[in-house]
Amino acid sequence: MSRILPTKFSYRPSIQSLKEEYARRIAFQFMKKRREEKYGPRVPSKITDNSQPWLENPNSVADFWYISEQIRKSTEKWQTHFNPSSDS
């Protein structure tokens, strides 16, 4: 992700901002190399997607409405779980 912002008078980044971005990239590569030398390469995550679809093949407005209602109910359930009312 580039942090270069346009200057006041043109759309070209300043030389200083280009130098800073280059220095950040080089520093990141250096730190990554050092980390891999010390700890070895990063192991990919073993977490798999455990989500299940609301409906296998929704193909009507009623199906989408059902999914919407289930999401609304789930959202309300979790909102009350994590945001308890101040009345209690």
N, C-alpha and C positions, 0 to 999 in steps of 0.2 A: 504494500500500500504506500503510495507516494504522499508525502506531506508537502509537496511543492504547491504554493499558492501563487496565483498570478500577481505580478507587481502592479503598482498603481497605474502605470502608463501603457503596459502591454500584457500580452498573454504569455510571454516567455518568462520562465523562472530566472531568478538572478543567479549569477555565477556562484555566489556564496551559498545559496540554498542547494544548488547542484552538488557542491563540494560536501555539504553537510549530509545530504542523502547518500552520497557515495561512501562517506566515512561510516555512516550507520550500517550500510549493507556489508562493508568489509568487516566491521566489528562483529556483526551478527554471524557472518561466516566463520570468523576466527573463534568466537565463543562456541559455536556449534561443533566445530572441529575439536576443540579442547574438551568439550563435554563428552563427545563420542570416544575420544582417546581415554578419558578417565573412567567413564561408566559403560562404554560399549554403545552400539547403535540402539536407538529407541525401539522398544518392542511394540508392535501394533496392538491396539486395544482388543481385548477378548470379548468385550461387550457386544452383543449382537442386538439387532432390533427385535424387541419383544412385543411390539405393538400389534394389535389385531384390527382389521378393518371393521367399521361399524356394520356395514353390509358388504357382501362380497362383490356384487356387480350392480351398483345403483343405476337405475335407468329411467326413473320417473320422478316427477315432482314430489310425489308422496314419499318415495325413498329418501330423497334429499331432505324433505321436511322432517322425517323420522330421525335422520342423522343429526340435523340441527337441534332437535329437541333433546336428544341424548347428550349432545355437547353442552347444551344449556344446563341440563340437570347435573352433569358432572362438574361443570364450572361452579354452580351454586354450592354443590356439596363441598368442593375444595375451598371455596371462599369462606364458608362458615367454619371449616376446619382450621384454616390458617389465620382468619381474621375474626376472632370471637367478638361477640357484641360486648360493648362496654357496660350494658345493663346487668350482666350477670355477676 
